[in-house]
Amino acid sequence: MLEITLALILLIVGLFYVFMTWNFGYWRKRGVPGPKPKIFTGNYPSMYTQKQHTIYDLDAIYRQYRDQFDAVGIYGGRSSQLLVVSPELARRVFVSDFKHFHDNELSLMVDEKSDFIFANNPFTLVGEEWKKRRADVTPGLTQSRIKSVYPVTNEVCMKMSEWLNKQLRLGAPEGINAKDMCLRFTSEMVTDCVLGLKAESFSDNPTPIMGHIKNLFTLTWTFMVYFILISTFPALRSFFKARFIPIQTEKFFISLMQNAIDGRQAQLAAGQQFERVDFLDYILQLAKKRNLDTPHLTAHTMTFLLDGFETTAGVLSHLLLLLGRDAQVQQRLRDEIKSYINEQGIIEFDKLNELPLLDACIMESIRMFPPAFMSNKICTEPIELPNKNGENYIVERGTAVIVPHYCFMMDEEHFPNPEEFQPDRFLQSDAVKMYRERGVFMGFGDGPRVCIGMRFALAQIKAAVVEVLTKFDIHVNPKTRKDNLFEPTAFITTLKGGIWLDFKKRQ
């Protein structure tokens, strides 16, 4: 009896091992090279332990194969993936061969039943639906609309300065939490500019908006379990979908949207003239044209709320960190800003794009701390590709294609001394265009699905930097780590341990 039991156990273990490793021959059969995967984790050794950020696992593979091939086959758990290690191929995926890779992998993990708002975000929409939604949303963020809300931007900047002065009066031996400050800024900015509402983020009694914003980008244990399960059993994606936006947060933003609509309609009914032509004004016009209800309006609006809150706050906080580390660049930028400041102490909107060092500092910060450290695309049409020293191979429909932006942007072959903050890399007028066309810099993505909120985000960041540098000196608090190690569990790139800065009021 004991022998039979042991034999059954061994048989079960053997079958389980075969099941877990069965797919590991996928790329070998297609002549695509790659590192040997391990059971359970595939080529992501930190999948369960979270000892280091995922991008570092990919960077190790990238450096091993970048000189020999354009792409290699890897595995996330049992799921086969194609890792792009050539910037030229990355550019093809986003631009010239876009029709073969036009959907994002997250689109397979969500639908309207599991997460109505996120399923209606342009990032997760696919095919014609994506094109339609992008066409709907893009006119709401024209340069004229961004300019229309620029006075609001400057008002929020002043609130941030007042809040900083208050913190300095109260004393902050551990420094100011820069990410928290920047998130207060973006939550106030985006809520007012997009919805015409006040988040009161810099007051002693802020609205619940900021708390719900933080919930949007906090990875829950249920999502982590879901991700591990679909990596092990890819077929589960067809039956079970994920929820990215917590249900209470979804309900909150739908209610917030309704309040914004009611408030604007009450103003119009009372004959009040609203001075600015903002996004809410546009979205209400779209609602009449398309007969959209409040949940659909919220889904349209969340495009800007999701993209504008966390990512913009991340870029701004990391830029302040890098300026705090480099007093010389900080002063150079301050001198450039001073030459454009008007009598009201601000830079006019039309002048924002005439500050080359400010642009360069932002781009260099994005290079070092890219909000989207990689892109997960899905092959939507089969395509045959060459592979440098390897064989030609066919990428089949449904294949996950990983483009590790961070690896290209931190490669010394493309950016000498990549760990150093050197904004002069981007001072040449066409530097961003040059790097983007080479496929080594995709700070805002590239091709037809390039970030639609890019100009709005840049206007916010520039206004905030102008405000801070003209009124404060920035130093790094000793509590902040000296390297650029990423937080392992962060969905959006952020420095491990947080960014703590010391500010000194300028005379």
Phi, psi and omega per residue, in radians:
M1 nan -0.738 3.134
L2 -1.087 -0.713 -3.132
E3 -1.111 -0.684 -3.140
I4 -1.148 -0.725 3.131
T5 -1.090 -0.801 3.123
L6 -1.099 -0.704 3.136
A7 -1.100 -0.729 3.118
L8 -1.121 -0.734 3.126
I9 -1.073 -0.803 3.128
L10 -1.095 -0.675 3.127
L11 -1.116 -0.775 3.136
I12 -1.110 -0.775 3.120
V13 -1.091 -0.736 3.133
G14 -1.116 -0.768 3.112
L15 -1.118 -0.691 3.119
F16 -1.115 -0.726 3.131
Y17 -1.110 -0.770 3.120
V18 -1.069 -0.758 3.134
F19 -1.072 -0.773 -3.081
M20 -1.225 -0.457 -3.074
T21 -1.913 -0.021 -3.050
W22 -0.977 -0.724 -3.044
N23 -1.402 -0.112 -3.052
F24 -1.191 -0.105 3.081
G25 -1.692 0.058 -3.049
Y26 -0.961 -0.905 -3.068
W27 -1.345 -0.579 3.128
R28 -1.069 -0.696 3.130
K29 -1.143 -0.403 -3.107
R30 -1.749 0.116 3.082
G31 1.296 0.362 3.141
V32 -1.770 2.110 -3.107
P33 -1.270 2.959 3.089
G34 2.947 2.878 -3.135
P35 -1.220 2.699 3.135
K36 -1.240 2.196 3.132
P37 -1.412 2.812 3.090
K38 -1.965 2.635 3.123
I39 -1.035 2.486 -3.118
F40 1.377 -0.945 -3.010
T41 -1.721 -0.248 -3.075
G42 1.129 -2.125 3.125
N43 -1.893 0.395 3.099
Y44 -2.083 1.388 -3.070
P45 -1.043 -0.357 -3.114
S46 -1.679 0.194 -3.063
M47 -0.986 -0.765 -3.103
Y48 -1.687 -0.688 -3.039
T49 -1.323 -0.501 -3.095
Q50 0.986 0.531 3.135
K51 -1.219 -0.513 3.084
Q52 -2.516 2.852 -3.107
H53 -1.154 2.550 -3.116
T54 -0.930 -0.650 -3.048
I55 -1.119 -0.451 3.112
Y56 -1.247 -0.571 3.038
D57 -1.091 -0.767 -3.137
L58 -1.223 -0.605 -3.123
D59 -1.120 -0.623 3.116
A60 -1.112 -0.714 3.109
I61 -1.199 -0.746 3.136
Y62 -0.972 -0.817 -3.085
R63 -1.219 -0.451 3.124
Q64 -1.292 -0.588 -2.984
Y65 -2.020 -0.122 -2.979
R66 -1.039 -0.560 -3.078
D67 -1.475 -0.213 -3.049
Q68 -1.853 -0.569 -2.991
F69 -2.391 2.949 3.053
D70 -1.624 -0.498 -3.131
A71 -2.700 2.661 3.094
V72 -2.315 2.731 3.125
G73 -1.597 2.262 3.107
I74 -2.316 3.115 -3.104
Y75 -2.409 2.320 2.985
G76 -1.778 1.732 -2.937
G77 1.192 -2.085 3.065
R78 -1.705 -0.129 -3.028
S79 -1.417 2.223 3.112
S80 -1.344 2.444 3.134
Q81 -2.433 2.631 3.055
L82 -1.831 2.047 -3.138
L83 -1.677 2.070 3.123
V84 -1.385 2.157 3.137
V85 -2.049 0.093 3.095
S86 -2.024 2.195 3.118
P87 -1.090 -0.516 3.103
E88 -1.129 -0.711 3.098
L89 -1.210 -0.645 3.087
A90 -1.021 -0.749 3.108
R91 -1.096 -0.692 3.099
R92 -1.086 -0.746 -3.134
V93 -1.035 -0.707 -3.066
F94 -1.525 -0.448 -2.993
V95 -2.143 -1.367 -2.961
S96 -1.171 -0.582 3.099
D97 -1.898 0.513 -3.053
F98 -0.954 -0.666 -3.070
K99 -1.097 -0.349 3.104
H100 -1.528 -0.220 -3.041
F101 -2.433 0.643 -2.954
H102 -1.431 -0.083 -3.133
D103 -1.914 2.646 3.077
N104 -1.629 2.576 -3.054
E105 -1.078 -0.535 3.141
L106 -1.041 -0.385 3.140
S107 -1.080 -0.404 3.137
L108 -1.418 -0.206 -3.025
M109 -1.810 -0.042 -3.018
V110 -2.496 2.597 2.986
D111 -2.526 3.114 -3.050
E112 -1.131 -0.484 -3.141
K113 -1.285 -0.639 -3.103
S114 -1.447 -0.605 -3.075
D115 -2.783 1.549 -3.001
F116 -1.025 -0.801 -3.053
I117 -1.198 -0.842 -3.096
F118 -1.208 -0.566 3.121
A119 -1.167 -0.377 3.128
N120 -1.754 0.170 3.068
N121 -1.400 2.441 3.129
P122 -0.944 -0.461 -3.119
F123 -1.127 -0.621 -3.075
T124 -1.776 -0.242 3.097
L125 -1.185 2.670 -3.067
V126 -2.162 2.806 2.999
G127 0.858 -2.295 -3.088
E128 -1.157 -0.559 3.128
E129 -1.101 -0.704 3.095
W130 -1.091 -0.804 -3.129
K131 -1.048 -0.760 -3.124
K132 -1.113 -0.787 -3.110
R133 -1.174 -0.715 3.119
R134 -1.104 -0.700 3.104
A135 -1.133 -0.572 3.104
D136 -1.196 -0.771 -2.957
V137 -1.462 -0.640 -3.029
T138 -0.922 -0.767 -3.134
P139 -1.092 -0.293 3.131
G140 -1.343 -0.202 -3.117
L141 -2.171 0.786 3.058
T142 -1.247 2.877 3.130
Q143 -1.052 -0.638 -3.127
S144 -1.169 -0.639 3.108
R145 -1.228 -0.687 3.094
I146 -1.101 -0.704 3.117
K147 -1.151 -0.633 -3.117
S148 -1.066 -0.609 -3.111
V149 -1.685 0.089 -3.124
Y150 -1.052 -0.643 3.048
P151 -1.021 -0.606 3.074
V152 -1.132 -0.723 3.108
T153 -0.966 -0.812 -3.118
N154 -1.200 -0.585 3.063
E155 -1.101 -0.752 3.128
V156 -1.158 -0.638 3.079
C157 -1.042 -0.733 3.122
M158 -1.138 -0.670 3.083
K159 -1.090 -0.679 3.123
M160 -1.116 -0.723 3.105
S161 -1.103 -0.749 3.109
E162 -1.082 -0.716 3.129
W163 -1.126 -0.738 3.122
L164 -1.092 -0.756 3.107
N165 -1.060 -0.673 3.123
K166 -1.132 -0.738 3.128
Q167 -1.103 -0.648 3.128
L168 -1.189 -0.645 3.096
R169 -1.155 -0.653 -3.130
L170 -1.289 -0.399 -3.121
G171 1.545 2.260 -3.129
A172 -2.445 1.387 -3.079
P173 -1.050 -0.493 3.123
E174 -1.584 0.090 3.130
G175 1.491 3.127 3.114
I176 -1.692 2.331 3.053
N177 -1.260 1.773 -3.014
A178 -1.125 -0.652 -3.141
K179 -1.143 -0.722 3.106
D180 -1.107 -0.771 3.132
M181 -1.085 -0.766 -3.111
C182 -1.221 -0.564 3.086
L183 -1.229 -0.610 3.018
R184 -1.062 -0.744 -3.134
F185 -1.096 -0.884 -3.078
T186 -1.217 -0.602 3.115
S187 -1.153 -0.698 3.108
E188 -1.196 -0.758 -3.100
M189 -1.097 -0.979 -3.019
V190 -1.181 -0.712 3.137
T191 -1.064 -0.741 -3.134
D192 -1.280 -0.852 -3.070
C193 -1.179 -0.601 -3.085
V194 -1.569 -0.741 -3.030
L195 -1.921 -0.196 -3.107
G196 1.269 0.372 -3.138
L197 -1.978 2.839 3.130
K198 -1.827 2.244 3.083
A199 -1.548 -0.304 -3.123
E200 0.944 0.637 -3.034
S201 -1.159 -0.437 -3.121
F202 -1.719 0.132 3.132
S203 -1.655 3.046 3.100
D204 -1.349 -0.259 -3.140
N205 -2.255 1.236 -3.122
P206 -1.187 2.700 3.057
T207 -1.232 2.961 -3.130
P208 -1.236 -0.010 -3.035
I209 -0.977 -0.836 -3.048
M210 -1.112 -0.670 3.110
G211 -1.078 -0.714 3.126
H212 -1.248 -0.546 3.083
I213 -1.081 -0.764 3.136
K214 -1.087 -0.590 3.127
N215 -1.156 -0.467 -3.105
L216 -1.109 -0.509 -3.021
F217 -2.108 0.401 3.056
T218 -1.758 2.018 -3.131
L219 -1.282 2.119 -3.137
T220 -1.498 2.806 3.137
W221 -1.144 -0.538 3.133
T222 -1.143 -0.675 3.113
F223 -1.189 -0.695 3.126
M224 -1.067 -0.731 3.105
V225 -1.105 -0.753 3.130
Y226 -1.050 -0.790 -3.116
F227 -1.083 -0.735 -3.141
I228 -1.146 -0.704 -3.126
L229 -1.126 -0.776 -3.114
I230 -1.277 -0.395 3.044
S231 -1.242 -0.573 3.131
T232 -1.476 -0.677 -3.130
F233 -2.205 1.381 -3.055
P234 -0.952 -0.529 -3.102
A235 -1.111 -0.353 -3.121
L236 -1.108 -0.397 -3.141
R237 -1.072 -0.428 3.140
S238 -1.342 -0.340 -3.059
F239 -1.967 -0.518 -3.096
F240 -2.194 2.280 -3.133
K241 -1.981 2.808 -3.080
A242 -1.737 2.784 2.979
R243 -2.006 2.077 3.138
F244 -1.619 -0.680 -3.129
I245 -1.700 2.035 -3.127
P246 -0.942 2.538 -3.049
I247 -1.045 -0.661 3.132
Q248 -1.184 -0.577 3.089
T249 -1.232 -0.701 3.087
E250 -1.048 -0.814 3.135
K251 -1.092 -0.675 3.140
F252 -1.077 -0.820 -3.084
F253 -1.260 -0.526 3.038
I254 -1.141 -0.750 3.085
S255 -1.116 -0.711 3.122
L256 -1.092 -0.723 3.128
M257 -1.101 -0.734 3.136
Q258 -1.120 -0.688 3.098
N259 -1.095 -0.712 3.125
A260 -1.131 -0.737 3.125
I261 -1.121 -0.815 -3.130
D262 -1.069 -0.748 -3.132
G263 -1.115 -0.754 -3.127
R264 -1.193 -0.717 3.140
Q265 -1.171 -0.598 3.088
A266 -1.139 -0.686 3.097
Q267 -1.094 -0.773 -3.133
L268 -1.154 -0.686 -3.140
A269 -1.146 -0.545 3.141
A270 -1.446 0.021 3.114
G271 1.389 0.239 3.126
Q272 -1.334 2.377 3.131
Q273 -1.589 2.076 3.125
F274 -1.520 2.159 -2.926
E275 -1.247 -0.482 -3.053
R276 -1.926 2.617 3.094
V277 -1.756 1.513 -3.005
D278 -1.752 -2.984 -3.085
F279 -1.180 -0.652 3.139
L280 -1.096 -0.682 3.072
D281 -1.009 -0.770 -3.141
Y282 -1.192 -0.754 -3.055
I283 -1.169 -0.546 3.075
L284 -1.204 -0.621 3.049
Q285 -1.134 -0.712 3.125
L286 -1.145 -0.639 3.135
A287 -1.060 -0.732 3.111
K288 -1.162 -0.722 -3.096
K289 -1.164 -0.700 -3.051
R290 -1.830 -0.005 -3.118
N291 0.981 0.946 -3.092
L292 -1.595 2.413 3.059
D293 -1.525 3.116 -3.065
T294 -1.078 -0.769 3.094
P295 -1.020 -0.701 3.123
H296 -1.211 -0.654 3.071
L297 -1.094 -0.710 3.120
T298 -1.103 -0.741 3.122
A299 -1.052 -0.745 3.098
H300 -1.094 -0.765 -3.066
T301 -1.239 -0.601 -3.103
M302 -1.116 -0.300 3.029
T303 -0.931 -0.763 -3.086
F304 -1.499 -0.559 3.132
L305 -1.202 -0.807 3.139
L306 -1.110 -0.793 -3.081
D307 -1.324 -0.482 -2.999
G308 -1.580 -0.439 -3.072
F309 -1.304 -1.292 -2.945
E310 -1.270 -0.796 -3.067
T311 -1.143 -0.767 3.130
T312 -1.141 -0.723 3.100
A313 -1.088 -0.642 3.128
G314 -1.159 -0.793 3.123
V315 -1.085 -0.784 -3.106
L316 -1.116 -0.786 -3.099
S317 -1.164 -0.671 3.113
H318 -1.229 -0.589 3.083
L319 -1.135 -0.747 3.094
L320 -1.093 -0.655 3.082
L321 -1.050 -0.856 -3.089
L322 -1.159 -0.631 3.072
L323 -1.194 -0.622 3.095
G324 -1.158 -0.517 3.121
R325 -1.357 -0.426 -3.027
D326 -2.163 1.615 -3.081
A327 -1.109 -0.562 -3.102
Q328 -1.182 -0.841 3.112
V329 -1.136 -0.663 3.119
Q330 -1.015 -0.771 -3.129
Q331 -1.240 -0.665 3.077
R332 -1.035 -0.753 -3.138
L333 -1.187 -0.679 3.117
R334 -1.093 -0.712 3.119
D335 -1.118 -0.708 3.117
E336 -1.113 -0.752 -3.125
I337 -1.100 -0.749 -3.103
K338 -1.012 -0.573 -3.106
S339 -1.251 -0.183 -3.133
Y340 -1.993 -0.089 -3.114
I341 -1.207 2.337 3.098
N342 -1.633 -3.025 -3.075
E343 -1.133 -0.435 3.118
Q344 -1.456 -0.004 3.104
G345 1.437 0.284 3.132
I346 -2.218 2.973 3.018
I347 -1.829 2.226 -3.131
E348 -1.049 2.579 -3.049
F349 -0.966 -0.759 -3.090
D350 -1.181 -0.223 -3.133
K351 -1.692 -0.177 -3.051
L352 -1.025 -0.556 -3.099
N353 -1.543 0.187 -3.127
E354 -1.876 0.321 3.138
L355 -1.974 1.557 -3.027
P356 -1.090 -0.650 -3.126
L357 -1.223 -0.647 3.088
L358 -1.079 -0.803 3.078
D359 -1.023 -0.776 -3.100
A360 -1.117 -0.706 3.126
C361 -1.110 -0.715 3.133
I362 -1.124 -0.811 -3.119
M363 -1.134 -0.675 3.114
E364 -1.170 -0.643 3.080
S365 -1.125 -0.740 3.112
I366 -1.142 -0.631 3.099
R367 -1.070 -0.744 -3.081
M368 -1.415 -0.563 3.135
F369 -2.274 1.204 -3.103
P370 -1.194 2.181 3.104
P371 -0.958 -0.756 3.053
A372 -1.784 1.661 -3.042
F373 -1.301 -0.319 3.046
M374 -2.748 2.849 3.085
S375 -2.106 2.395 3.094
N376 -1.924 1.798 -3.129
K377 -1.758 2.854 3.072
I378 -2.089 2.322 3.066
C379 -1.220 2.092 -3.096
T380 -1.775 -0.321 3.041
E381 -2.455 2.295 3.140
P382 -0.977 2.524 -3.138
I383 -2.596 2.463 3.062
E384 -1.644 2.308 -3.099
L385 -2.234 2.565 3.005
P386 -1.408 2.867 -3.101
N387 -2.455 0.927 3.070
K388 0.855 -1.880 -3.090
N389 -1.432 -0.009 -3.123
G390 -1.827 -2.938 -3.140
E391 -1.474 2.756 2.939
N392 -1.149 2.624 -3.122
Y393 -2.549 2.803 3.136
I394 -1.884 2.211 3.031
V395 -1.557 2.054 -3.043
E396 -1.480 2.706 3.098
R397 -0.977 2.316 3.137
G398 1.636 -0.101 3.127
T399 -1.255 2.329 3.063
A400 -1.383 2.260 -3.123
V401 -2.057 2.087 -3.071
I402 -1.759 2.154 3.071
V403 -1.946 1.861 -3.046
P404 -1.527 1.430 -3.070
H405 -0.913 -0.751 -3.115
Y406 -0.963 -0.727 -3.083
C407 -1.084 -0.726 3.116
F408 -1.177 -0.719 -3.048
M409 -1.338 -0.262 3.098
M410 -1.959 0.345 3.117
D411 -1.594 2.157 -3.090
E412 -1.117 -0.341 3.091
E413 -1.221 -0.516 -3.140
H414 -1.718 -0.593 -3.115
F415 -2.367 1.626 -3.138
P416 -0.928 2.483 -3.083
N417 0.867 1.029 -3.006
P418 -1.098 -0.413 -3.129
E419 -1.361 -0.184 -3.110
E420 -1.629 2.474 3.093
F421 -1.373 1.791 -3.102
Q422 -2.278 1.398 -3.109
P423 -1.069 -0.335 3.138
D424 -1.051 -0.317 3.076
R425 -0.991 -0.539 -3.029
F426 -1.856 0.198 -3.098
L427 -1.294 -0.484 3.075
Q428 -1.080 2.363 -2.977
S429 -0.985 -0.587 -3.105
D430 -1.868 0.365 -3.052
A431 -1.078 -0.819 -3.115
V432 -1.060 -0.791 3.125
K433 -1.060 -0.742 -3.130
M434 -1.098 -0.864 3.140
Y435 -1.122 -0.691 -3.126
R436 -1.131 -0.751 -3.129
E437 -1.191 -0.416 3.040
R438 -1.427 -0.178 3.112
G439 1.464 0.171 -3.051
V440 -1.782 -0.075 3.099
F441 -2.457 1.917 3.124
M442 -2.259 1.021 -3.097
G443 -1.040 -0.552 3.117
F444 -2.096 0.408 -3.047
G445 1.402 -2.905 3.141
D446 -2.819 2.913 3.090
G447 1.271 -2.830 -3.070
P448 -1.025 -0.453 -3.098
R449 -1.772 0.427 3.081
V450 -1.036 2.630 -3.064
C451 -0.960 2.137 -3.105
I452 -1.396 -0.292 3.141
G453 -1.680 0.227 -3.030
M454 -0.998 -0.851 -3.066
R455 -1.170 -0.653 3.110
F456 -1.133 -0.780 -3.138
A457 -1.098 -0.768 -3.125
L458 -1.117 -0.660 3.108
A459 -1.097 -0.718 3.106
Q460 -1.098 -0.850 -3.083
I461 -1.076 -0.796 -3.112
K462 -1.093 -0.785 -3.139
A463 -1.081 -0.704 -3.137
A464 -1.156 -0.747 3.132
V465 -1.120 -0.734 3.099
V466 -1.023 -0.793 -3.127
E467 -1.093 -0.837 -3.063
V468 -1.185 -0.818 -3.056
L469 -1.221 -0.520 3.125
T470 -1.334 -0.336 -3.068
K471 -2.018 -0.242 -3.062
F472 -2.481 2.636 2.887
D473 -1.648 2.453 -3.090
I474 -1.932 2.306 3.050
H475 -2.326 2.695 -3.142
V476 -1.561 2.231 3.090
N477 -1.255 2.489 -3.126
P478 -0.981 -0.346 -3.138
K479 -1.175 -0.383 -3.100
T480 -1.435 2.367 3.129
R481 -1.140 2.709 -3.069
K482 -1.601 -0.318 3.093
D483 -1.618 -3.035 -3.095
N484 -1.975 0.539 -3.084
L485 -1.125 2.314 -3.117
F486 -1.427 2.609 3.005
E487 -1.144 2.148 -3.016
P488 -1.069 -0.580 -3.035
T489 -1.720 0.087 -3.049
A490 -1.342 2.312 3.080
F491 -1.300 -0.660 3.036
I492 -1.900 2.341 -3.062
T493 -0.893 2.254 3.075
T494 -2.653 2.619 -3.121
L495 -1.171 2.333 -3.140
K496 -1.104 2.309 3.129
G497 1.548 -0.143 3.108
G498 1.581 2.924 -3.133
I499 -1.980 1.978 -3.125
W500 -2.024 2.108 -3.054
L501 -2.129 2.658 3.020
D502 -1.870 2.325 3.131
F503 -2.034 2.445 3.079
K504 -2.192 2.200 -3.100
K505 -1.159 2.326 3.126
R506 -1.466 2.563 -3.136
Q507 -1.538 nan nan
